[in-house]
Amino acid sequence: MTDSTDSRPTVLIVDDEQGLVDVYAAFLADDYTVRTAYGGEEALDQSNEDVDVVLLDRRMPTISGDEVLSTIRNCESDCQVVMVTAVYPDFDVLDMGFGGCLTKPVDSGELHSVVEQLLTRRGYDEQIQNYYQLIAKRAVLAAEKSENELNANDEFTALKQRIGELGAKVDTAIGEFDVSDFGASFRKLDSS
């Protein structure tokens, strides 16, 4: 499925709905090396250091997307993960290590956009990647929960506080950037 001489970024698409995987693969095949997995076990077999982005369904039989994500993170893989799910996110996403979340149905433009965003983030320092992960979680929950629900949740309040803290560090670091070195500085930003 993958050509080892292909230098394009590799995207692993994981879903137990084979037709959906094949549609997503068709959307992305012109721009990326695409791997497909029709379940959690196959996803773990396909996932390795060559994978740059994983598009991961959350609800699958046998091994869930949550379990696949946890295993990927326990292996200390630096791939970016997007949860692509029909399940509306709840506060449990606060503990998950993903960089983005899409709710089905998803079109070609959304897939391309999120993959490009996450590929760009791979080059950032860990602190900035963490900052963007937190912002993604806040956005996912803000789209699904009422303001009262968000304000009543202690974990969400802690998330907002952490975003503020990291945001201040990122803003300070960006303020010190030389415009000609902006991209390189993002990659070298000290995580202090």
Buried (B, 14 or more C-beta within 10 A) or exposed (E): EBEEEEEBBBBBBBBBBEEBBBBBBEBBEEEBBBBBBBBBBBBBEBBEEBBBBBBBBBEBEEBBBBBBBBBBBEEEBEBBBBBBBEEEBEBEBBEBEBBBBBBEEBEEEBBBEBBBBBBEBBEBBEBBBBBBBBBBBBEBBEEBBEEEEBEEBEEBEEBBEBBEEBEEBBEEBEEEBEEEEEEEBBEEBEEE
